């Protein structure tokens, strides 16, 4: 197993400056030092500035034999005043995508299956969450002219957000188990990359059929 790296050696007190709330620093600390599958490369990245008063972002790629199979971004948002749409003070936002075999785009159940990978990963890790929302997009590309030798490609993309909930509720001072949410998100990345499940066998997660060859880094 490999540990999350990049900027994770920073102290949580350095996140968001001296004015960042303690609960936010604790939530960020939960994202640091998590043990991951060796295929996952994870780093801190500059977060968006206008989605919430406090935010922290990670970017990750699933890499096998120096080939990138999938990548994504996970953003932790915190608004001390709370947000009606979130149902609390924390929100997780993600974007993940990977290239698939072209014929998979014809499967009418593909979007539903991909969405179930996200909810299934969270449920398999037994982390409470609320208000999930998002989109699953599949897009095909055909190449012409100087690129005509490339085979057609199909990309699947999941954009989603959900509210992480502390088992005791999202009251003032509650800190969600962000480490578990990060682990579930990494499970999703491996799922969309086509890797065999590495978690509990009782999760019942559907594995991805034949996918496109990996992308050279």
Phi and psi restraints in degrees (value plus and minus 20) as a CYANA .aco file:
   2 UNK   PHI    -132.0   -92.0
   2 UNK   PSI     127.7   167.7
   3 UNK   PHI    -109.8   -69.8
   3 UNK   PSI     127.9   167.9
   4 UNK   PHI     -78.8   -38.8
   4 UNK   PSI     122.1   162.1
   5 UNK   PHI    -154.9  -114.9
   5 UNK   PSI    -169.9  -129.9
   6 UNK   PHI      63.1   103.1
   6 UNK   PSI    -142.1  -102.1
   7 UNK   PHI    -109.3   -69.3
   7 UNK   PSI      -9.5    30.5
   8 UNK   PHI     -89.8   -49.8
   8 UNK   PSI     -29.5    10.5
   9 UNK   PHI     -97.1   -57.1
   9 UNK   PSI     -30.6     9.4
  10 UNK   PHI     -87.1   -47.1
  10 UNK   PSI     126.9   166.9
  11 UNK   PHI     -90.5   -50.5
  11 UNK   PSI     123.6   163.6
  12 UNK   PHI     -76.7   -36.7
  12 UNK   PSI     -46.9    -6.9
  13 UNK   PHI     -85.8   -45.8
  13 UNK   PSI     -38.7     1.3
  14 UNK   PHI    -105.3   -65.3
  14 UNK   PSI     -30.6     9.4
  15 UNK   PHI    -101.4   -61.4
  15 UNK   PSI     101.9   141.9
  16 UNK   PHI      57.6    97.6
  16 UNK   PSI     -17.0    23.0
  17 UNK   PHI      61.3   101.3
  17 UNK   PSI     159.2   199.2
  18 UNK   PHI     -83.9   -43.9
  18 UNK   PSI     -43.2    -3.2
  19 UNK   PHI    -105.3   -65.3
  19 UNK   PSI     -20.6    19.4
  20 UNK   PHI     -93.9   -53.9
  20 UNK   PSI     118.6   158.6
  21 UNK   PHI     -84.9   -44.9
  21 UNK   PSI     132.7   172.7
  22 UNK   PHI     -80.9   -40.9
  22 UNK   PSI     -58.9   -18.9
  23 UNK   PHI     -84.6   -44.6
  23 UNK   PSI     -54.6   -14.6
  24 UNK   PHI     -88.8   -48.8
  24 UNK   PSI     -64.4   -24.4
  25 UNK   PHI     -81.9   -41.9
  25 UNK   PSI     -57.2   -17.2
  26 UNK   PHI     -86.8   -46.8
  26 UNK   PSI     -59.2   -19.2
  27 UNK   PHI     -85.0   -45.0
  27 UNK   PSI     -59.9   -19.9
  28 UNK   PHI     -86.4   -46.4
  28 UNK   PSI     -60.2   -20.2
  29 UNK   PHI     -78.7   -38.7
  29 UNK   PSI     -52.4   -12.4
  30 UNK   PHI     -86.0   -46.0
  30 UNK   PSI     -42.1    -2.1
  31 UNK   PHI    -107.1   -67.1
  31 UNK   PSI     -25.1    14.9
  32 UNK   PHI    -123.5   -83.5
  32 UNK   PSI     115.0   155.0
  33 UNK   PHI      57.9    97.9
  33 UNK   PSI      -4.6    35.4
  34 UNK   PHI     -91.8   -51.8
  34 UNK   PSI     116.9   156.9
  35 UNK   PHI     -96.8   -56.8
  35 UNK   PSI     110.3   150.3
  36 UNK   PHI    -145.0  -105.0
  36 UNK   PSI     145.0   185.0
  37 UNK   PHI     -82.2   -42.2
  37 UNK   PSI     126.4   166.4
  38 UNK   PHI     -85.1   -45.1
  38 UNK   PSI     -37.0     3.0
  39 UNK   PHI     -97.0   -57.0
  39 UNK   PSI     -30.4     9.6
  40 UNK   PHI    -118.7   -78.7
  40 UNK   PSI     107.2   147.2
  41 UNK   PHI    -127.1   -87.1
  41 UNK   PSI     104.3   144.3
  42 UNK   PHI    -150.3  -110.3
  42 UNK   PSI     115.0   155.0
  43 UNK   PHI    -163.9  -123.9
  43 UNK   PSI     132.3   172.3
  44 UNK   PHI     -91.7   -51.7
  44 UNK   PSI     130.5   170.5
  45 UNK   PHI    -164.6  -124.6
  45 UNK   PSI     133.5   173.5
  46 UNK   PHI     -77.7   -37.7
  46 UNK   PSI     108.8   148.8
  47 UNK   PHI    -103.9   -63.9
  47 UNK   PSI     142.8   182.8
  48 UNK   PHI     -85.6   -45.6
  48 UNK   PSI     131.1   171.1
  49 UNK   PHI    -119.0   -79.0
  49 UNK   PSI     -34.9     5.1
  50 UNK   PHI    -136.9   -96.9
  50 UNK   PSI     -13.8    26.2
  51 UNK   PHI    -103.0   -63.0
  51 UNK   PSI     -47.4    -7.4
  52 UNK   PHI    -182.2  -142.2
  52 UNK   PSI     141.6   181.6
  53 UNK   PHI     -79.3   -39.3
  53 UNK   PSI     -51.6   -11.6
  54 UNK   PHI    -154.4  -114.4
  54 UNK   PSI     116.9   156.9
  55 UNK   PHI    -171.8  -131.8
  55 UNK   PSI     135.9   175.9
  56 UNK   PHI    -167.5  -127.5
  56 UNK   PSI     119.0   159.0
  57 UNK   PHI    -152.4  -112.4
  57 UNK   PSI     127.4   167.4
  58 UNK   PHI    -148.0  -108.0
  58 UNK   PSI     126.8   166.8
  59 UNK   PHI    -143.8  -103.8
  59 UNK   PSI     125.7   165.7
  60 UNK   PHI    -162.9  -122.9
  60 UNK   PSI     136.9   176.9
  61 UNK   PHI    -159.6  -119.6
  61 UNK   PSI     124.6   164.6
  62 UNK   PHI    -115.8   -75.8
  62 UNK   PSI      97.1   137.1
  63 UNK   PHI    -144.7  -104.7
  63 UNK   PSI     106.6   146.6
  64 UNK   PHI    -149.0  -109.0
  64 UNK   PSI     104.4   144.4
  65 UNK   PHI      32.9    72.9
  65 UNK   PSI      23.0    63.0
  66 UNK   PHI      44.4    84.4
  66 UNK   PSI       0.4    40.4
  67 UNK   PHI    -135.7   -95.7
  67 UNK   PSI     111.4   151.4
  68 UNK   PHI    -107.5   -67.5
  68 UNK   PSI     101.4   141.4
  69 UNK   PHI    -118.0   -78.0
  69 UNK   PSI     -49.4    -9.4
  70 UNK   PHI    -182.8  -142.8
  70 UNK   PSI     139.7   179.7
  71 UNK   PHI    -169.0  -129.0
  71 UNK   PSI     145.4   185.4
  72 UNK   PHI    -190.8  -150.8
  72 UNK   PSI     157.0   197.0
  73 UNK   PHI    -158.4  -118.4
  73 UNK   PSI     117.8   157.8
  74 UNK   PHI    -145.0  -105.0
  74 UNK   PSI     108.4   148.4
  75 UNK   PHI    -141.8  -101.8
  75 UNK   PSI     108.1   148.1
  76 UNK   PHI    -117.8   -77.8
  76 UNK   PSI     104.5   144.5
  77 UNK   PHI    -133.0   -93.0
  77 UNK   PSI     125.6   165.6
  78 UNK   PHI    -162.6  -122.6
  78 UNK   PSI     107.7   147.7
  79 UNK   PHI    -145.7  -105.7
  79 UNK   PSI      87.1   127.1
  80 UNK   PHI     -77.3   -37.3
  80 UNK   PSI     -46.3    -6.3
  81 UNK   PHI     -99.3   -59.3
  81 UNK   PSI     -29.2    10.8
  82 UNK   PHI      63.6   103.6
  82 UNK   PSI     143.0   183.0
  83 UNK   PHI    -162.9  -122.9
  83 UNK   PSI     105.1   145.1
  84 UNK   PHI     -77.9   -37.9
  84 UNK   PSI     -61.8   -21.8
  85 UNK   PHI     -88.0   -48.0
  85 UNK   PSI     -48.0    -8.0
  86 UNK   PHI    -101.8   -61.8
  86 UNK   PSI     -49.8    -9.8
  87 UNK   PHI      54.8    94.8
  87 UNK   PSI       4.0    44.0
  88 UNK   PHI     153.8   193.8
  88 UNK   PSI    -175.4  -135.4
  89 UNK   PHI    -131.1   -91.1
  89 UNK   PSI     -26.2    13.8
  90 UNK   PHI    -141.6  -101.6
  90 UNK   PSI     130.4   170.4
  91 UNK   PHI    -169.0  -129.0
  91 UNK   PSI     121.9   161.9
  92 UNK   PHI    -132.1   -92.1
  92 UNK   PSI     114.3   154.3
  93 UNK   PHI    -146.2  -106.2
  93 UNK   PSI     118.5   158.5
  94 UNK   PHI    -162.2  -122.2
  94 UNK   PSI     136.1   176.1
  95 UNK   PHI    -158.0  -118.0
  95 UNK   PSI     102.7   142.7
  96 UNK   PHI    -152.4  -112.4
  96 UNK   PSI     128.7   168.7
  97 UNK   PHI    -176.5  -136.5
  97 UNK   PSI     139.8   179.8
  98 UNK   PHI    -178.8  -138.8
  98 UNK   PSI     138.4   178.4
  99 UNK   PHI    -108.9   -68.9
  99 UNK   PSI     120.2   160.2
 100 UNK   PHI    -145.8  -105.8
 100 UNK   PSI     149.9   189.9
 101 UNK   PHI     -84.5   -44.5
 101 UNK   PSI     122.0   162.0
 102 UNK   PHI     -78.7   -38.7
 102 UNK   PSI     -59.7   -19.7
 103 UNK   PHI     -87.2   -47.2
 103 UNK   PSI     -38.9     1.1
 104 UNK   PHI     -86.2   -46.2
 104 UNK   PSI     -45.1    -5.1
 105 UNK   PHI     -83.9   -43.9
 105 UNK   PSI     -41.6    -1.6
 106 UNK   PHI    -100.0   -60.0
 106 UNK   PSI     -30.7     9.3
 107 UNK   PHI     -93.9   -53.9
 107 UNK   PSI      94.5   134.5
 108 UNK   PHI     -87.2   -47.2
 108 UNK   PSI     -38.0     2.0
 109 UNK   PHI    -113.0   -73.0
 109 UNK   PSI     -21.5    18.5
 110 UNK   PHI     -77.2   -37.2
 110 UNK   PSI     -66.1   -26.1
 111 UNK   PHI     -80.3   -40.3
 111 UNK   PSI     -62.9   -22.9
 112 UNK   PHI     -83.2   -43.2
 112 UNK   PSI     -60.1   -20.1
 113 UNK   PHI     -84.4   -44.4
 113 UNK   PSI     -64.2   -24.2
 114 UNK   PHI     -82.6   -42.6
 114 UNK   PSI     -60.5   -20.5
 115 UNK   PHI     -84.5   -44.5
 115 UNK   PSI     -57.2   -17.2
 116 UNK   PHI     -85.8   -45.8
 116 UNK   PSI     -44.4    -4.4
 117 UNK   PHI     -83.4   -43.4
 117 UNK   PSI     -59.5   -19.5
 118 UNK   PHI     -88.6   -48.6
 118 UNK   PSI     -74.9   -34.9
 119 UNK   PHI     -84.7   -44.7
 119 UNK   PSI     -56.0   -16.0
 120 UNK   PHI     -86.3   -46.3
 120 UNK   PSI     -57.2   -17.2
 121 UNK   PHI     -85.4   -45.4
 121 UNK   PSI     -61.6   -21.6
 122 UNK   PHI     -85.6   -45.6
 122 UNK   PSI     -62.6   -22.6
 123 UNK   PHI     -90.5   -50.5
 123 UNK   PSI     -54.7   -14.7
 124 UNK   PHI     -84.9   -44.9
 124 UNK   PSI     -52.6   -12.6
 125 UNK   PHI    -104.6   -64.6
 125 UNK   PSI     -24.1    15.9
 126 UNK   PHI      38.1    78.1
 126 UNK   PSI      23.2    63.2
 127 UNK   PHI    -124.6   -84.6
 127 UNK   PSI     107.8   147.8
 128 UNK   PHI     -91.6   -51.6
 128 UNK   PSI     120.6   160.6
 129 UNK   PHI    -169.8  -129.8
 129 UNK   PSI     145.2   185.2
 130 UNK   PHI    -165.6  -125.6
 130 UNK   PSI     144.0   184.0
 131 UNK   PHI      30.1    70.1
 131 UNK   PSI      29.9    69.9
 132 UNK   PHI     -91.8   -51.8
 132 UNK   PSI     124.1   164.1
 133 UNK   PHI    -174.0  -134.0
 133 UNK   PSI     136.9   176.9
 134 UNK   PHI     146.0   186.0
 134 UNK   PSI    -194.4  -154.4
 135 UNK   PHI    -155.7  -115.7
 135 UNK   PSI     130.3   170.3
 136 UNK   PHI    -140.2  -100.2
 136 UNK   PSI     102.5   142.5
 137 UNK   PHI    -140.7  -100.7
 137 UNK   PSI     113.3   153.3
 138 UNK   PHI    -140.3  -100.3
 138 UNK   PSI     112.4   152.4
 139 UNK   PHI    -156.0  -116.0
 139 UNK   PSI     113.7   153.7
 140 UNK   PHI    -125.9   -85.9
 140 UNK   PSI     125.0   165.0
 141 UNK   PHI    -144.9  -104.9
 141 UNK   PSI     115.1   155.1
 142 UNK   PHI    -139.9   -99.9
 142 UNK   PSI     120.1   160.1
 143 UNK   PHI    -129.9   -89.9
 143 UNK   PSI     122.8   162.8
 144 UNK   PHI    -156.0  -116.0
 144 UNK   PSI     149.5   189.5
 145 UNK   PHI      42.3    82.3
 145 UNK   PSI    -149.5  -109.5
 146 UNK   PHI     -85.9   -45.9
 146 UNK   PSI     -32.4     7.6
 147 UNK   PHI    -124.9   -84.9
 147 UNK   PSI     -11.7    28.3
 148 UNK   PHI     -83.9   -43.9
 148 UNK   PSI     -37.6     2.4
 149 UNK   PHI     -96.4   -56.4
 149 UNK   PSI     -34.6     5.4
 150 UNK   PHI     -95.3   -55.3
 150 UNK   PSI     118.8   158.8
 151 UNK   PHI     -92.6   -52.6
 151 UNK   PSI     134.5   174.5
 152 UNK   PHI     -75.6   -35.6
 152 UNK   PSI     128.0   168.0
 153 UNK   PHI    -150.0  -110.0
 153 UNK   PSI     133.0   173.0
 154 UNK   PHI    -151.0  -111.0
 154 UNK   PSI     109.2   149.2
 155 UNK   PHI    -134.2   -94.2
 155 UNK   PSI     117.4   157.4
 156 UNK   PHI    -128.9   -88.9
 156 UNK   PSI     118.3   158.3
 157 UNK   PHI    -155.7  -115.7
 157 UNK   PSI     113.4   153.4
 158 UNK   PHI    -137.4   -97.4
 158 UNK   PSI     100.2   140.2
 159 UNK   PHI    -132.5   -92.5
 159 UNK   PSI     106.0   146.0
 160 UNK   PHI    -173.3  -133.3
 160 UNK   PSI     141.7   181.7
 161 UNK   PHI    -168.7  -128.7
 161 UNK   PSI     132.6   172.6
 162 UNK   PHI    -177.5  -137.5
 162 UNK   PSI     142.7   182.7
 163 UNK   PHI    -122.2   -82.2
 163 UNK   PSI      97.2   137.2
 164 UNK   PHI     -93.7   -53.7
 164 UNK   PSI     113.9   153.9
 165 UNK   PHI    -137.0   -97.0
 165 UNK   PSI     111.1   151.1
 166 UNK   PHI     -88.5   -48.5
 166 UNK   PSI     116.9   156.9
 167 UNK   PHI     -69.1   -29.1
 167 UNK   PSI     -51.5   -11.5
 168 UNK   PHI    -104.8   -64.8
 168 UNK   PSI     -20.4    19.6
 169 UNK   PHI      93.1   133.1
 169 UNK   PSI     151.0   191.0
 170 UNK   PHI    -121.2   -81.2
 170 UNK   PSI      21.9    61.9
 171 UNK   PHI     -96.0   -56.0
 171 UNK   PSI     157.7   197.7
 172 UNK   PHI     -79.9   -39.9
 172 UNK   PSI     112.4   152.4
 173 UNK   PHI      67.0   107.0
 173 UNK   PSI     -24.6    15.4
 174 UNK   PHI     -96.7   -56.7
 174 UNK   PSI     115.6   155.6
 175 UNK   PHI    -137.6   -97.6
 175 UNK   PSI      99.8   139.8
 176 UNK   PHI     -91.2   -51.2
 176 UNK   PSI     139.3   179.3
 177 UNK   PHI    -100.8   -60.8
 177 UNK   PSI      58.2    98.2
 178 UNK   PHI     -86.0   -46.0
 178 UNK   PSI     -47.7    -7.7
 179 UNK   PHI     -81.6   -41.6
 179 UNK   PSI     -63.4   -23.4
 180 UNK   PHI     -86.5   -46.5
 180 UNK   PSI     -58.1   -18.1
 181 UNK   PHI     -86.0   -46.0
 181 UNK   PSI     -59.0   -19.0
 182 UNK   PHI     -83.7   -43.7
 182 UNK   PSI     -62.0   -22.0
 183 UNK   PHI     -82.1   -42.1
 183 UNK   PSI     -61.2   -21.2
 184 UNK   PHI     -84.2   -44.2
 184 UNK   PSI     -60.0   -20.0
 185 UNK   PHI     -84.6   -44.6
 185 UNK   PSI     -59.1   -19.1
 186 UNK   PHI     -86.0   -46.0
 186 UNK   PSI     -54.0   -14.0
 187 UNK   PHI     -80.4   -40.4
 187 UNK   PSI     -61.9   -21.9
 188 UNK   PHI     -80.9   -40.9
 188 UNK   PSI     -64.8   -24.8
 189 UNK   PHI     -78.4   -38.4
 189 UNK   PSI     -64.9   -24.9
 190 UNK   PHI     -86.5   -46.5
 190 UNK   PSI     -55.0   -15.0
 191 UNK   PHI     -82.9   -42.9
 191 UNK   PSI     -68.8   -28.8
 192 UNK   PHI     -90.7   -50.7
 192 UNK   PSI     -41.4    -1.4
 193 UNK   PHI     -99.1   -59.1
 193 UNK   PSI     -32.2     7.8
 194 UNK   PHI      70.1   110.1
 194 UNK   PSI      -8.0    32.0
 195 UNK   PHI     -98.7   -58.7
 195 UNK   PSI     131.1   171.1
 196 UNK   PHI     -85.5   -45.5
 196 UNK   PSI     129.7   169.7
 197 UNK   PHI     -78.8   -38.8
 197 UNK   PSI     120.4   160.4
 198 UNK   PHI    -132.4   -92.4
 198 UNK   PSI     -15.8    24.2
 199 UNK   PHI    -120.5   -80.5
 199 UNK   PSI    -172.7  -132.7
 200 UNK   PHI     -87.8   -47.8
 200 UNK   PSI     113.7   153.7
 201 UNK   PHI     -86.7   -46.7
 201 UNK   PSI     -41.4    -1.4
 202 UNK   PHI     -98.2   -58.2
 202 UNK   PSI     -22.8    17.2
 203 UNK   PHI     -83.4   -43.4
 203 UNK   PSI     -49.7    -9.7
 204 UNK   PHI      48.2    88.2
 204 UNK   PSI      11.9    51.9
 205 UNK   PHI     -98.4   -58.4
 205 UNK   PSI     114.2   154.2
 206 UNK   PHI     -95.9   -55.9
 206 UNK   PSI     108.7   148.7
 207 UNK   PHI    -105.7   -65.7
 207 UNK   PSI     136.8   176.8
 208 UNK   PHI     -98.1   -58.1
 208 UNK   PSI     111.5   151.5
 209 UNK   PHI     -86.6   -46.6
 209 UNK   PSI    -191.0  -151.0
 210 UNK   PHI     -70.1   -30.1
 210 UNK   PSI     111.0   151.0
 211 UNK   PHI    -139.2   -99.2
 211 UNK   PSI     151.7   191.7
 212 UNK   PHI     -84.8   -44.8
 212 UNK   PSI     139.3   179.3
 213 UNK   PHI     -82.5   -42.5
 213 UNK   PSI     136.8   176.8
 214 UNK   PHI     -88.0   -48.0
 214 UNK   PSI     137.9   177.9
 215 UNK   PHI    -109.0   -69.0
 215 UNK   PSI     112.1   152.1
 216 UNK   PHI     -89.3   -49.3
 216 UNK   PSI     120.9   160.9
